[in-house]
Amino acid sequence: TPFIAEIIGTALLIILGGGVVANVELNKTIGNNSGWIVVTTGWALAVYVAVVVTAPYSGAHVNPAVTIGLAIAGEFAWSQAPSYILAQILGAMLGAFIVWLVYKNHFDVTKDGATKKAVFCTSPAIRNTFFNLIGEIVGTFVLVFTILNFTDAAMADSNEIVGLGSLGALPVAFLVWAIGLSLGGTTGYAINPARDLGPRIMHAILPIKDKASNDWSYSWIPVIGPITGASLACLLYTSDAADDLLCVD
C-alpha cells in the first residue's frame, strides 16, 4: 500500500542518509573524516534508493514538504496527505533506529554528544533563526519547484500517483546532490520535516551515552522551513507569474 511504501522508502532514506553521516562523523569508522562530498553523495544516493523502491506504489514522496506541496498544487489529494505524512515520520524513526543499531559500537566510543546527534538531525553552522529559516526555505523551494516543473500537471487527472518518482530516480538524486553541495552548508539541508523530526525523536528516546541536548528550540526550523519553501514553490508554480517566467502559453 502507499502507507507501507512511504514507511519503507523513508526508512531506507534515513538508513543510508543517516548511515553516511555516522560513517563520516563517528569515531573508529572506516569512513571517519571523509568529508562533505561523501555526506552529500551518500544522501543523494539515499534518495535514489528510496525513489526506486517506493515510486511504483506511492509516487515516492518520502517527505511531508513534497506531499503538502503537491497537494497545494492540486496534483495530490489532500485526503491522502495525513496518512503519507504519518508514514514518513514513522519510517524516519525506524531508519534512525536501524542506523543507531548498526553503528552502536561507534556511538559508544564517540564521546562528543553533538557529533552523535548530527547522525540523527540537523544543526545550524551559525545559529541565526532568520537566516537558518531562509536556508531551509530556499533549499526546499528548489526541490519542490523542480519536481513540479518536471511533472505534467495533467497527471492530476489520471490515476497515477505524483511524487519524487515523477522525475525518475536518477534526476532526483542529482537534484538533492546539487542542493546539498550548494545550499547545505548553513543548516545541513534538512529540506524534509520527517527526515529531521523522526530521527530527532529517536535521539531523545534511544539510550545513547553522553548524548547532547535535543535542541527542541531549533527543531521547528527544519519543519516549518521546508513546508514554507514547498508552499512558496507551489504558489509560484500555479500562478501566472510561473507561466511568464517559464515562457509557457
ZATI-6403 format. One line per 3 residues: number of its first residue (from 1); for each residue x, y, z of N, C-alpha, C. Coordinates in Angstrom, 1 decimal, m for minus. Example, Ala and Ser with C-alpha at 12.3 -4.5 7.8 and 13.67 -1.06 7.14 Angstrom:
<sites>
1> 13.2,m5.7,7.8,12.3,m4.5,7.8,13.2,m3.3,7.8 ~ 12.8,m2.2,7.1,13.7,m1.1,7.1,12.9,0.0,7.9
</sites>
This chain:
<sites>
1> 0.8,m1.2,0.0,0.0,0.0,0.0,0.9,1.2,0.0 ~ 0.3,2.4,m0.4,1.1,3.6,m0.3,1.6,3.9,1.1 ~ 0.8,3.6,2.1,1.3,3.9,3.5,2.5,3.1,3.8
4> 2.5,1.8,3.5,3.7,0.9,3.8,4.8,1.3,3.0 ~ 4.6,1.7,1.7,5.6,2.1,0.8,6.4,3.3,1.3 ~ 5.6,4.3,1.9,6.2,5.5,2.4,7.0,5.2,3.7
7> 6.5,4.3,4.5,7.3,3.9,5.6,8.7,3.3,5.2 ~ 8.6,2.3,4.3,9.8,1.6,3.8,10.7,2.6,3.1 ~ 10.2,3.5,2.2,11.0,4.4,1.5,11.7,5.4,2.4
10> 11.0,5.9,3.3,11.6,6.9,4.2,12.6,6.3,5.1 ~ 12.3,5.0,5.6,13.3,4.3,6.4,14.6,4.1,5.6 ~ 14.5,3.7,4.3,15.7,3.5,3.5,16.4,4.8,3.4
13> 15.7,5.9,3.2,16.3,7.2,3.1,17.2,7.5,4.3 ~ 16.6,7.3,5.5,17.4,7.6,6.7,18.5,6.5,7.0 ~ 18.2,5.3,6.7,19.3,4.3,6.9,20.5,4.6,6.1
16> 20.4,5.0,4.8,21.5,5.3,4.0,22.0,6.8,4.2 ~ 21.1,7.7,4.4,21.5,9.1,4.7,22.1,9.3,6.1 ~ 21.4,8.8,7.1,21.9,8.9,8.4,23.2,8.0,8.5
19> 23.2,6.9,7.8,24.3,6.0,7.8,25.6,6.6,7.3 ~ 25.5,7.4,6.2,26.7,8.1,5.7,27.2,9.1,6.7 ~ 26.3,9.8,7.4,26.8,10.8,8.4,27.5,10.0,9.5
22> 26.9,8.9,10.0,27.5,8.1,11.0,28.9,7.6,10.6 ~ 29.0,7.2,9.3,30.3,6.7,8.8,31.4,7.8,8.8 ~ 30.9,9.0,8.5,31.9,10.1,8.4,32.2,10.7,9.7
25> 31.2,10.8,10.6,31.4,11.5,11.9,31.8,10.7,13.1 ~ 31.4,9.5,13.2,31.6,8.7,14.4,33.1,8.2,14.5 ~ 33.6,8.0,15.7,34.9,7.6,15.9,35.1,6.1,15.4
28> 36.3,5.8,14.9,36.8,4.5,14.5,36.0,3.8,13.4 ~ 35.3,4.6,12.6,34.6,4.0,11.4,35.7,4.1,10.3 ~ 35.4,3.2,9.3,36.4,3.2,8.2,36.3,4.5,7.4
31> 35.1,5.1,7.4,35.0,6.4,6.6,35.1,7.6,7.4 ~ 35.7,7.5,8.6,35.8,8.7,9.5,36.5,9.8,8.8 ~ 35.9,11.0,9.0,36.5,12.3,8.4,36.7,12.3,6.9
34> 35.8,11.6,6.2,36.0,11.6,4.8,35.3,12.8,4.1 ~ 34.5,13.6,4.8,34.2,14.9,4.3,32.8,15.1,3.7 ~ 32.5,16.4,3.4,31.2,16.8,3.0,30.8,16.2,1.6
37> 31.7,16.0,0.7,31.4,15.4,m0.6,30.8,14.0,m0.3 ~ 31.4,13.3,0.6,30.9,11.9,0.9,29.5,12.0,1.5 ~ 29.3,12.9,2.4,28.0,13.1,3.0,26.9,13.5,2.0
40> 27.2,14.5,1.1,26.2,14.9,0.2,25.9,13.8,m0.9 ~ 27.0,13.1,m1.3,26.8,12.0,m2.2,26.0,10.9,m1.6 ~ 26.3,10.5,m0.4,25.5,9.5,0.3,24.0,9.8,0.4
43> 23.7,11.1,0.8,22.3,11.5,0.9,21.6,11.5,m0.5 ~ 22.3,11.9,m1.5,21.8,11.9,m2.9,21.4,10.4,m3.3 ~ 22.3,9.5,m3.0,22.1,8.1,m3.4,21.0,7.5,m2.5
46> 20.9,8.0,m1.3,19.9,7.5,m0.4,18.5,7.9,m1.0 ~ 18.4,9.1,m1.5,17.1,9.5,m2.1,16.9,8.6,m3.4 ~ 17.9,8.3,m4.1,17.8,7.5,m5.3,17.2,6.1,m4.9
49> 17.7,5.5,m3.9,17.3,4.2,m3.5,15.8,4.3,m3.0 ~ 15.5,5.3,m2.2,14.1,5.5,m1.7,13.1,5.6,m2.9 ~ 13.5,6.4,m3.9,12.6,6.6,m5.0,12.4,5.4,m5.9
52> 13.5,4.6,m6.1,13.4,3.4,m6.9,12.5,2.4,m6.3 ~ 12.6,2.3,m4.9,11.8,1.3,m4.2,10.3,1.7,m4.1 ~ 10.1,3.0,m3.9,8.8,3.5,m3.5,7.9,4.0,m4.6
55> 8.5,4.5,m5.7,7.8,5.2,m6.8,6.6,4.4,m7.3 ~ 6.7,3.1,m7.6,5.6,2.4,m8.2,4.4,2.3,m7.3 ~ 4.6,2.5,m6.0,3.5,2.2,m5.0,2.9,3.5,m4.4
58> 3.7,4.5,m4.2,3.2,5.7,m3.6,3.6,7.0,m4.3 ~ 4.4,6.9,m5.4,4.9,8.1,m6.0,6.2,8.6,m5.5 ~ 6.6,7.9,m4.3,7.9,8.3,m3.7,7.9,9.7,m3.2
61> 7.0,10.1,m2.3,7.1,11.4,m1.7,8.3,11.4,m0.7 ~ 8.2,10.5,0.3,9.2,10.4,1.4,9.6,11.7,2.0 ~ 8.7,12.6,2.0,9.0,14.0,2.5,7.6,14.7,2.7
64> 7.2,15.1,3.9,6.0,15.8,4.1,5.9,17.1,3.3 ~ 7.0,17.8,3.0,7.0,19.0,2.3,6.6,18.7,0.8 ~ 7.1,17.6,0.3,6.7,17.2,m1.1,5.2,16.9,m1.1
67> 4.7,16.2,m0.1,3.3,15.8,m0.1,2.4,17.0,0.0 ~ 2.8,18.0,0.9,2.0,19.2,1.1,2.1,20.1,m0.2 ~ 3.3,20.2,m0.7,3.5,21.0,m1.9,2.6,20.5,m3.1
70> 2.6,19.2,m3.3,1.9,18.6,m4.4,0.4,18.8,m4.2 ~ m0.1,18.7,m2.9,m1.5,18.9,m2.6,m1.9,20.3,m2.9 ~ m1.0,21.3,m2.5,m1.3,22.7,m2.8,m1.4,22.9,m4.3
73> m0.6,22.3,m5.0,m0.6,22.5,m6.5,m1.7,21.7,m7.2 ~ m2.5,21.0,m6.4,m3.6,20.3,m7.0,m3.2,19.0,m7.7 ~ m2.0,18.5,m7.4,m1.5,17.3,m8.1,m1.6,16.1,m7.1
76> m2.1,16.3,m5.9,m2.2,15.2,m5.0,m3.4,15.4,m4.1 ~ m4.1,14.4,m3.7,m5.3,14.6,m2.9,m5.0,14.9,m1.5 ~ m5.6,16.0,m1.0,m5.4,16.4,0.4,m5.9,15.2,1.4
79> m6.8,14.5,1.0,m7.4,13.4,1.8,m6.3,12.3,2.1 ~ m5.3,12.2,1.2,m4.3,11.2,1.4,m3.1,11.7,2.2 ~ m3.0,13.1,2.3,m1.8,13.7,2.9,m1.5,13.2,4.3
82> m2.5,13.2,5.2,m2.2,12.8,6.6,m1.6,11.4,6.7 ~ m2.1,10.4,6.0,m1.5,9.1,6.1,m0.1,9.0,5.5 ~ 0.1,9.8,4.4,1.5,9.9,3.9,2.5,10.5,4.9
85> 2.1,11.6,5.5,3.0,12.3,6.5,3.2,11.4,7.7 ~ 2.2,10.7,8.2,2.4,9.8,9.3,3.4,8.7,9.0 ~ 3.2,8.1,7.8,4.1,7.0,7.3,5.5,7.5,7.2
88> 5.7,8.7,6.7,7.1,9.3,6.5,7.8,9.5,7.9 ~ 7.0,10.0,8.9,7.6,10.2,10.2,8.0,8.8,10.8 ~ 7.1,7.9,10.7,7.3,6.5,11.3,8.5,5.9,10.6
91> 8.6,6.0,9.3,9.7,5.5,8.5,11.0,6.1,8.9 ~ 11.0,7.4,9.1,12.2,8.1,9.5,12.7,7.6,10.9 ~ 11.7,7.4,11.8,12.1,6.9,13.2,12.7,5.5,13.1
94> 12.1,4.7,12.2,12.6,3.3,12.0,14.0,3.4,11.5 ~ 14.2,4.2,10.5,15.5,4.3,9.8,16.6,4.7,10.8 ~ 16.2,5.7,11.7,17.2,6.2,12.6,17.5,5.2,13.7
97> 16.6,4.4,14.1,16.8,3.3,15.0,17.8,2.3,14.4 ~ 17.6,1.9,13.1,18.5,1.0,12.5,19.9,1.5,12.3 ~ 20.1,2.8,12.0,21.4,3.4,12.0,22.1,3.3,13.3
100> 21.4,3.6,14.4,21.9,3.5,15.7,22.3,2.1,16.0 ~ 21.5,1.1,15.6,21.8,m0.3,15.9,23.1,m0.7,15.1 ~ 23.2,m0.4,13.9,24.3,m0.7,13.1,25.6,m0.1,13.6
103> 25.5,1.1,14.0,26.7,1.8,14.5,26.9,1.9,16.0 ~ 26.2,1.0,16.7,26.1,1.1,18.2,27.5,1.2,18.8 ~ 28.5,0.3,18.3,29.8,0.4,18.9,30.5,1.7,18.7
106> 30.2,2.3,17.6,30.9,3.6,17.2,30.3,4.7,18.0 ~ 29.0,4.7,18.2,28.3,5.6,19.1,29.0,5.5,20.5 ~ 29.2,4.3,21.0,29.8,4.1,22.3,31.2,4.7,22.5
109> 32.0,4.7,21.4,33.4,5.1,21.5,33.5,6.6,21.1 ~ 32.4,7.2,20.7,32.4,8.7,20.4,31.9,9.4,21.6 ~ 32.7,10.3,22.1,32.4,11.0,23.4,31.7,12.3,23.2
112> 31.8,12.9,22.0,31.2,14.2,21.8,29.7,14.0,21.4 ~ 28.8,14.6,22.3,27.4,14.4,22.1,26.9,15.1,20.9 ~ 27.4,16.2,20.5,27.0,16.9,19.3,27.3,16.1,18.0
115> 28.4,15.5,18.0,28.7,14.6,16.9,27.7,13.5,16.7 ~ 27.4,12.9,17.8,26.4,11.8,17.8,25.0,12.3,17.4 ~ 24.6,13.4,17.9,23.3,14.0,17.5,23.3,14.3,16.0
118> 24.4,14.7,15.4,24.5,15.0,14.0,24.1,13.9,13.1 ~ 24.2,12.6,13.6,23.8,11.5,12.8,22.3,11.4,12.7 ~ 21.6,12.0,13.7,20.1,11.9,13.7,19.5,13.2,13.1
121> 20.0,14.4,13.3,19.2,15.5,12.9,20.2,16.7,12.6 ~ 19.6,17.7,12.0,20.5,18.9,11.6,20.7,19.9,12.7 ~ 21.7,20.7,12.5,22.0,21.8,13.4,22.6,22.9,12.5
124> 22.4,24.2,12.9,23.0,25.3,12.1,24.5,25.4,12.3 ~ 25.2,25.8,11.2,26.6,26.1,11.4,26.8,27.4,12.2 ~ 26.0,28.3,11.9,25.9,29.6,12.7,24.5,29.8,13.1
127> 24.2,29.8,14.3,22.8,29.9,14.8,22.3,31.3,14.6 ~ 21.3,31.4,13.7,20.6,32.7,13.5,19.2,32.3,12.9 ~ 18.2,32.5,13.7,16.9,32.0,13.4,16.4,32.4,12.0
130> 16.5,33.7,11.7,16.0,34.2,10.4,16.8,33.5,9.3 ~ 18.1,33.6,9.3,18.9,33.1,8.2,18.8,31.5,8.1 ~ 18.8,30.9,9.3,18.6,29.4,9.2,17.3,29.0,8.6
133> 16.2,29.8,8.9,14.9,29.5,8.3,15.0,29.8,6.8 ~ 15.6,30.9,6.4,15.8,31.2,5.0,16.5,30.1,4.2 ~ 17.5,29.5,4.8,18.3,28.4,4.2,17.4,27.2,3.9
136> 16.5,26.8,4.9,15.7,25.7,4.7,14.5,26.0,3.7 ~ 14.1,27.2,3.7,13.0,27.6,2.7,13.6,27.6,1.3 ~ 14.7,28.1,1.1,15.3,28.2,m0.3,15.6,26.8,m0.8
139> 16.2,26.0,0.1,16.6,24.6,m0.3,15.4,23.8,m0.7 ~ 14.3,23.9,0.1,13.1,23.1,m0.3,12.4,23.7,m1.4 ~ 12.4,25.0,m1.6,11.8,25.7,m2.8,12.4,25.1,m4.0
142> 13.7,25.0,m4.1,14.4,24.5,m5.2,14.0,23.0,m5.5 ~ 13.9,22.3,m4.4,13.5,20.8,m4.6,12.1,20.7,m5.1 ~ 11.1,21.4,m4.5,9.7,21.2,m4.9,9.4,21.9,m6.2
145> 10.0,23.1,m6.5,9.7,23.8,m7.7,10.3,23.0,m8.9 ~ 11.4,22.3,m8.7,12.0,21.5,m9.8,11.1,20.3,m10.0 ~ 10.6,19.7,m8.9,9.7,18.5,m9.1,8.5,18.9,m9.8
148> 7.9,20.0,m9.5,6.6,20.4,m10.1,6.8,20.7,m11.6 ~ 8.0,21.2,m12.0,8.2,21.5,m13.4,8.7,20.4,m14.2 ~ 9.0,19.2,m13.5,9.3,18.0,m14.2,8.0,17.2,m14.4
151> 7.0,17.6,m13.6,5.7,16.8,m13.6,4.7,17.4,m14.5 ~ 4.1,16.6,m15.3,3.0,17.1,m16.2,1.8,17.3,m15.3 ~ 1.2,18.5,m15.3,0.1,18.8,m14.4,m1.1,17.9,m14.8
154> m1.2,17.4,m16.0,m2.3,16.5,m16.4,m2.3,15.3,m15.6 ~ m1.2,14.9,m15.0,m1.2,13.7,m14.2,m2.2,13.8,m13.0 ~ m2.6,15.0,m12.6,m3.5,15.1,m11.5,m4.9,14.5,m11.9
157> m5.2,14.5,m13.1,m6.5,14.0,m13.6,m6.5,12.5,m13.9 ~ m5.3,11.9,m13.7,m5.2,10.4,m14.0,m5.1,9.6,m12.8 ~ m4.9,8.4,m12.9,m4.8,7.5,m11.7,m3.4,7.4,m11.2
160> m2.4,8.1,m11.8,m1.0,8.0,m11.4,m0.8,8.8,m10.1 ~ 0.1,8.3,m9.3,0.4,9.0,m8.1,1.7,9.8,m8.3 ~ 1.6,11.1,m8.0,2.7,12.0,m8.3,3.6,12.2,m7.1
163> 4.9,12.2,m7.3,5.8,12.5,m6.2,7.2,12.6,m6.8 ~ 8.2,12.4,m6.0,9.6,12.4,m6.4,9.8,11.5,m7.6 ~ 9.1,10.4,m7.6,9.2,9.5,m8.7,8.9,10.0,m10.1
166> 8.2,11.1,m10.1,7.8,11.8,m11.4,9.1,12.2,m12.1 ~ 10.1,12.5,m11.4,11.4,13.0,m12.1,12.2,11.8,m12.6 ~ 11.9,10.6,m12.1,12.8,9.5,m12.3,13.9,9.5,m11.2
169> 14.3,8.3,m10.8,15.2,8.2,m9.6,16.5,8.9,m9.8 ~ 17.1,8.8,m11.0,18.5,9.5,m11.2,18.4,11.0,m11.1 ~ 17.5,11.6,m11.9,17.4,13.1,m11.8,17.1,13.6,m10.4
172> 16.3,12.9,m9.6,16.0,13.5,m8.3,17.2,13.3,m7.4 ~ 18.0,12.3,m7.6,19.3,12.1,m6.9,20.2,13.3,m7.2 ~ 20.4,13.6,m8.5,21.2,14.8,m8.8,20.7,16.1,m8.2
175> 19.4,16.2,m8.2,18.8,17.4,m7.6,19.1,17.6,m6.2 ~ 18.9,16.5,m5.4,19.3,16.6,m4.0,20.8,16.7,m3.8 ~ 21.6,16.1,m4.6,23.0,16.3,m4.5,23.4,17.8,m4.7
178> 22.8,18.4,m5.7,23.1,19.8,m6.0,22.7,20.7,m4.9 ~ 21.5,20.4,m4.3,21.0,21.2,m3.2,22.0,21.1,m2.0 ~ 22.5,19.9,m1.7,23.4,19.7,m0.6,24.7,20.4,m0.8
181> 25.3,20.3,m2.1,26.5,20.9,m2.3,26.5,22.4,m2.3 ~ 25.4,23.0,m2.8,25.3,24.4,m3.0,24.7,25.1,m1.8 ~ 23.7,24.5,m1.1,22.9,25.2,m0.1,22.9,24.5,1.3
184> 23.7,23.4,1.4,23.6,22.7,2.6,24.6,23.1,3.7 ~ 25.4,24.1,3.4,26.5,24.5,4.3,26.0,25.3,5.5 ~ 24.8,25.8,5.5,24.3,26.7,6.6,23.6,25.9,7.7
187> 22.7,25.0,7.2,21.9,24.2,8.2,22.0,22.7,8.1 ~ 22.7,22.2,7.1,22.8,20.8,6.9,21.6,20.3,6.0 ~ 20.9,21.2,5.4,19.8,21.0,4.4,18.9,19.8,4.8
190> 18.1,20.0,5.8,17.1,19.0,6.1,16.1,18.9,4.9 ~ 15.6,20.0,4.5,14.6,20.0,3.3,13.5,19.0,3.4 ~ 13.3,18.5,4.6,12.3,17.4,4.8,12.0,17.3,6.3
193> 10.8,17.7,6.6,10.4,17.7,8.1,10.5,16.3,8.7 ~ 10.1,15.2,8.0,10.2,13.9,8.6,11.7,13.5,8.8 ~ 12.5,13.8,7.8,13.9,13.5,7.9,14.6,14.0,9.2
196> 14.2,15.2,9.6,14.7,15.8,10.8,14.0,15.4,12.1 ~ 12.6,15.5,12.1,11.8,15.3,13.3,11.8,13.9,13.7 ~ 11.7,12.9,12.8,11.6,11.5,13.2,12.9,11.1,13.9
199> 14.1,11.3,13.3,15.3,10.9,13.9,15.6,11.7,15.2 ~ 15.2,13.0,15.3,15.4,13.8,16.5,14.6,13.2,17.6 ~ 13.4,12.7,17.3,12.6,12.0,18.4,13.4,10.7,18.8
202> 13.9,10.0,17.9,14.7,8.8,18.3,15.9,9.1,19.1 ~ 16.6,10.2,18.7,17.7,10.6,19.5,17.3,10.9,21.0 ~ 16.2,11.4,21.2,15.7,11.7,22.5,15.3,10.4,23.3
205> 14.9,9.4,22.5,14.4,8.1,23.1,15.5,7.1,23.4 ~ 16.4,7.0,22.4,17.4,5.9,22.5,18.4,6.1,23.6 ~ 18.9,5.0,24.2,19.8,5.0,25.3,21.3,5.3,24.8
208> 21.5,6.5,24.4,22.8,6.9,23.9,23.6,7.6,25.0 ~ 24.8,7.1,25.2,25.7,7.6,26.2,26.2,9.0,25.9 ~ 26.2,9.8,26.9,26.8,11.2,26.7,26.1,12.0,25.5
211> 24.8,11.8,25.4,24.1,12.5,24.3,24.0,14.0,24.6 ~ 24.0,14.7,23.5,23.8,16.2,23.6,22.3,16.5,23.8 ~ 22.0,17.8,24.1,20.7,18.3,24.2,20.0,18.0,22.9
214> 18.7,17.8,22.9,17.9,17.5,21.7,17.7,18.8,20.9 ~ 17.9,19.9,21.5,17.8,21.3,20.9,16.4,21.4,20.3 ~ 15.4,21.2,21.1,14.0,21.4,20.6,13.7,22.9,20.2
217> 14.5,23.8,20.7,14.2,25.2,20.4,14.6,25.5,18.9 ~ 15.4,24.6,18.3,15.8,24.8,16.9,14.9,23.9,16.0 ~ 14.3,22.8,16.6,13.7,21.7,15.8,12.6,22.2,14.9
220> 11.9,23.3,15.2,10.8,23.8,14.4,11.3,24.3,13.0 ~ 12.6,24.8,12.9,13.1,25.3,11.7,13.1,24.3,10.6 ~ 13.7,23.1,10.8,13.6,22.1,9.7,12.3,21.5,9.5
223> 11.3,21.9,10.2,9.9,21.5,9.9,9.1,22.7,9.1 ~ 9.1,23.9,9.7,8.4,25.0,9.2,9.1,25.5,7.9 ~ 10.4,25.5,7.9,11.2,26.0,6.7,10.8,25.2,5.5
226> 11.0,23.9,5.5,10.6,23.1,4.3,9.2,23.2,3.9 ~ 8.3,23.2,4.8,6.9,23.4,4.5,6.6,24.7,3.8 ~ 7.2,25.8,4.3,7.1,27.1,3.7,7.7,27.2,2.3
229> 8.9,26.6,2.2,9.5,26.6,0.9,8.7,25.8,m0.2 ~ 8.1,24.7,0.3,7.3,23.9,m0.6,6.0,24.7,m1.0 ~ 5.5,25.4,0.0,4.2,26.2,m0.3,4.5,27.3,m1.3
232> 5.6,28.0,m1.1,6.0,29.1,m2.0,6.3,28.6,m3.4 ~ 6.9,27.4,m3.5,7.2,26.8,m4.8,5.8,26.5,m5.5 ~ 4.9,26.1,m4.8,3.6,25.7,m5.4,2.8,27.0,m5.8
235> 2.9,28.0,m4.9,2.2,29.2,m5.2,2.7,29.8,m6.5 ~ 4.0,29.8,m6.7,4.6,30.3,m7.9,4.3,29.4,m9.1 ~ 4.3,28.1,m8.9,4.0,27.2,m10.0,2.6,27.3,m10.5
238> 1.7,27.6,m9.6,0.3,27.7,m10.0,m0.2,29.1,m10.4 ~ 0.8,30.0,m10.4,0.4,31.4,m10.7,0.8,31.7,m12.1 ~ 0.2,32.8,m12.6,0.5,33.3,m14.0,2.0,33.7,m14.1
241> 2.6,34.1,m12.9,4.0,34.5,m12.9,4.9,33.4,m13.4 ~ 4.5,32.1,m13.0,5.3,31.0,m13.4,5.3,30.8,m14.9 ~ 4.1,31.0,m15.5,4.0,30.9,m16.9,4.9,31.9,m17.7
244> 4.9,33.1,m17.1,5.7,34.2,m17.7,7.2,33.8,m17.6 ~ 7.5,33.3,m16.4,8.9,33.0,m16.1,9.4,31.9,m17.0 ~ 8.6,30.9,m17.2,9.0,29.7,m18.0,8.6,29.8,m19.4
247> 8.0,31.0,m19.8,7.6,31.2,m21.2,6.6,30.1,m21.7 ~ 5.6,29.8,m20.8,4.6,28.9,m21.1,3.3,29.6,m21.5 ~ 2.7,29.2,m22.6,1.4,29.8,m23.1,0.3,29.3,m22.2
</sites>
